[in-house]
Amino acid sequence: MYQLTDNQIATLTALRHELHERPEISGEEAQTAERISRELRALGADRIWRGVGGHGVAAQFTGLKEEGPTVLLRCELDGLPIREISNLAYRSALAGKGHLCGHDGHMASLIGVAMGLANRPATGRVILLFQPAEETGAGAQAVIEDAQWAEIRPDYAFAYHNVPGRPLGEIGWRTGPSNCASRGMKIKLEGKSSHAAAPEDGVSPGPAMS
């Protein structure tokens, strides 16, 4: 098992803070993608794909032998269009935008995997995918429909997400579906208008809404 050094952990912590401070929302992750690409190049990725499904980035780490399965590990690039209310020294510097779902941590941890891949696997290849537009639900489909996907397409794909409340270092695992994507819901209420002087003649949807 590869274990990161104290210096590597400090580097990843600083990267996470930097990403947290400069969040970009879905479809606008150009600078984040460039920052991640620089890290991957510095860590010796054998190949890097840019512009995958938008601003997505994928990096290949080839095994010492070419034959073998392709394993993909996936995280996300985007933040949320929500103002961060925080006193953190590295809180969002962009008004109305924040990494409030942990994607900054996901990116930093996957860069940590890239550090470990300096020791290449014996066979196959590892793909690290930094997916765009996860928060809107559009990014995954855009990645799969991208022409570059034919070169990336893995035999096995793994995605993960932080879960607040889990003990440090613990990994939750289950077979089958475990996380539902965001789902919308529309509720239509019909009322009856009335003059303000006679509200008793109207039917207000207010109580149902509350």
C-alpha positions as CSV (number, residue, x, y, z in Angstrom):
1,M,0.0,0.0,0.0
2,Y,1.3,3.4,-1.0
3,Q,1.4,6.0,1.9
4,L,1.7,9.7,1.2
5,T,4.5,11.6,2.9
6,D,3.9,14.5,5.2
7,N,5.1,16.9,2.4
8,Q,2.6,15.4,0.0
9,I,-0.2,15.7,2.5
10,A,0.7,19.3,3.0
11,T,0.7,19.9,-0.7
12,L,-2.7,18.3,-1.1
13,T,-4.1,20.3,1.8
14,A,-2.8,23.5,0.2
15,L,-4.3,22.5,-3.2
16,R,-7.7,21.8,-1.6
17,H,-7.7,25.2,0.0
18,E,-6.8,26.9,-3.3
19,L,-9.6,25.1,-5.1
20,H,-12.0,25.9,-2.3
21,E,-11.2,29.6,-2.6
22,R,-11.8,29.7,-6.4
23,P,-14.9,27.7,-7.1
24,E,-16.4,27.5,-10.6
25,I,-19.9,26.4,-11.2
26,S,-21.1,23.8,-13.7
27,G,-20.1,24.6,-17.3
28,E,-17.6,27.2,-16.2
29,E,-14.8,25.1,-14.8
30,A,-12.0,26.2,-17.2
31,Q,-9.6,27.5,-14.6
32,T,-10.2,24.6,-12.3
33,A,-9.5,22.2,-15.2
34,E,-6.3,24.0,-16.1
35,R,-5.1,23.9,-12.5
36,I,-5.8,20.1,-12.3
37,S,-4.1,19.5,-15.6
38,R,-0.9,21.3,-14.4
39,E,-0.8,19.0,-11.4
40,L,-1.3,15.9,-13.5
41,R,1.4,16.9,-15.9
42,A,3.8,17.5,-13.0
43,L,3.0,14.1,-11.6
44,G,4.0,12.4,-14.9
45,A,0.6,11.3,-16.3
46,D,1.3,9.3,-19.5
47,R,-1.6,11.0,-21.3
48,I,-4.0,13.8,-20.5
49,W,-7.3,14.5,-22.3
50,R,-8.8,18.0,-22.0
51,G,-12.2,19.3,-22.8
52,V,-14.0,16.0,-22.1
53,G,-17.7,16.6,-22.0
54,G,-17.1,20.3,-21.5
55,H,-14.2,21.2,-19.3
56,G,-13.5,17.6,-18.1
57,V,-10.0,16.3,-17.6
58,A,-8.8,12.7,-17.8
59,A,-5.3,11.4,-17.1
60,Q,-3.9,8.0,-17.9
61,F,-1.3,6.1,-15.9
62,T,-0.1,3.1,-17.9
63,G,1.0,-0.1,-16.2
64,L,4.4,-1.6,-16.7
65,K,2.9,-4.0,-19.2
66,E,0.3,-2.9,-21.7
67,E,-2.1,-5.8,-21.3
68,G,-4.8,-5.6,-18.6
69,P,-8.0,-3.9,-17.6
70,T,-8.6,-0.2,-17.5
71,V,-9.8,1.1,-14.1
72,L,-11.3,4.6,-13.9
73,L,-11.6,6.7,-10.7
74,R,-13.9,9.7,-11.0
75,C,-14.4,12.9,-9.1
76,E,-16.0,16.3,-10.0
77,L,-14.8,19.8,-10.9
78,D,-17.7,22.0,-10.2
79,G,-18.9,24.1,-7.2
80,L,-22.4,25.4,-6.5
81,P,-24.1,28.8,-7.2
82,I,-24.5,29.3,-3.4
83,R,-22.8,32.0,-1.3
84,E,-20.5,30.5,1.3
85,I,-21.1,31.6,4.9
86,S,-17.9,30.8,6.6
87,N,-15.0,32.3,8.6
88,L,-12.4,29.9,7.0
89,A,-9.2,31.6,6.0
90,Y,-9.6,29.9,2.6
91,R,-13.4,30.6,2.1
92,S,-14.7,31.3,-1.3
93,A,-13.4,34.5,-2.8
94,L,-16.1,34.5,-5.5
95,A,-19.5,36.0,-4.6
96,G,-22.4,33.7,-4.9
97,K,-20.2,30.6,-5.5
98,G,-18.9,27.9,-3.2
99,H,-17.5,24.4,-2.9
100,L,-20.2,23.4,-0.5
101,C,-20.5,19.8,-1.7
102,G,-16.9,18.8,-1.1
103,H,-15.7,18.6,-4.7
104,D,-12.6,20.5,-3.8
105,G,-11.7,17.6,-1.4
106,H,-12.6,15.0,-4.0
107,M,-10.2,16.6,-6.6
108,A,-7.4,16.9,-4.0
109,S,-7.7,13.3,-3.0
110,L,-7.7,12.1,-6.6
111,I,-4.5,14.1,-7.1
112,G,-3.2,12.1,-4.1
113,V,-4.0,8.9,-6.0
114,A,-2.0,10.4,-8.9
115,M,0.9,10.8,-6.5
116,G,0.7,7.2,-5.6
117,L,0.6,6.2,-9.2
118,A,4.2,7.2,-9.5
119,N,4.5,3.5,-8.7
120,R,2.8,2.2,-11.8
121,P,0.5,-0.9,-11.6
122,A,1.9,-4.0,-13.2
123,T,-0.7,-4.3,-15.9
124,G,-3.5,-2.4,-17.5
125,R,-4.0,1.3,-17.0
126,V,-5.6,3.7,-14.5
127,I,-7.7,6.6,-15.7
128,L,-8.4,9.6,-13.3
129,L,-11.4,11.5,-14.5
130,F,-12.3,15.0,-13.3
131,Q,-15.9,15.3,-14.5
132,P,-17.5,18.7,-15.2
133,A,-21.1,19.7,-14.5
134,E,-21.9,17.1,-11.9
135,E,-24.2,19.5,-10.0
136,T,-26.5,20.0,-13.0
137,G,-26.7,16.3,-13.8
138,A,-25.5,17.0,-17.4
139,G,-21.8,16.3,-17.1
140,A,-21.7,12.5,-17.0
141,Q,-23.8,12.1,-20.1
142,A,-21.7,14.7,-21.9
143,V,-18.5,12.8,-21.0
144,I,-19.9,9.6,-22.4
145,E,-21.1,11.2,-25.6
146,D,-17.7,12.9,-26.1
147,A,-15.7,11.5,-29.0
148,Q,-12.7,11.1,-26.7
149,W,-14.6,8.6,-24.5
150,A,-13.8,5.8,-27.0
151,E,-10.1,6.2,-25.9
152,I,-10.9,6.5,-22.2
153,R,-13.6,3.9,-21.9
154,P,-12.8,1.7,-18.8
155,D,-13.6,-1.9,-17.9
156,Y,-14.3,-0.8,-14.3
157,A,-15.4,2.7,-13.0
158,F,-15.5,3.9,-9.5
159,A,-16.9,7.1,-8.2
160,Y,-17.1,8.2,-4.6
161,H,-18.4,11.0,-2.4
162,N,-17.6,12.3,1.1
163,V,-20.2,11.6,3.7
164,P,-20.1,13.9,6.7
165,G,-20.3,12.0,10.0
166,R,-18.2,9.0,8.9
167,P,-15.2,8.3,11.0
168,L,-11.9,9.6,9.6
169,G,-10.5,7.0,7.2
170,E,-13.7,4.9,7.0
171,I,-15.0,3.9,3.6
172,G,-18.7,3.0,3.0
173,W,-19.3,0.4,0.4
174,R,-22.4,-1.4,-1.0
175,T,-23.4,-3.3,-4.2
176,G,-26.0,-1.9,-6.5
177,P,-27.2,1.7,-6.7
178,S,-26.5,3.8,-3.6
179,N,-26.9,7.4,-4.5
180,C,-29.8,9.0,-6.4
181,A,-29.1,12.0,-8.7
182,S,-31.0,15.2,-8.0
183,R,-34.6,14.9,-9.1
184,G,-37.0,17.8,-9.8
185,M,-40.6,18.0,-8.7
186,K,-43.4,20.4,-9.8
187,I,-46.5,20.9,-7.8
188,K,-49.4,22.9,-9.3
189,L,-51.9,24.5,-7.0
190,E,-55.2,26.1,-8.2
191,G,-57.0,28.6,-6.2
192,K,-59.8,31.2,-6.6
193,S,-59.1,34.9,-6.7
194,S,-61.2,37.4,-4.7
195,H,-61.1,41.1,-3.8
196,A,-58.9,41.9,-0.8
197,A,-62.0,43.2,1.0
198,A,-63.6,39.7,0.8
199,P,-60.9,37.2,1.2
200,E,-63.4,34.7,2.5
201,D,-64.8,34.4,-1.1
202,G,-61.4,33.2,-2.5
203,V,-59.5,30.0,-2.2
204,S,-55.9,30.6,-1.4
205,P,-53.1,28.0,-2.1
206,G,-51.2,29.6,0.8
207,P,-52.1,27.0,3.4
208,A,-51.3,24.2,1.1
209,M,-48.0,25.7,0.2
210,S,-47.0,26.2,3.9
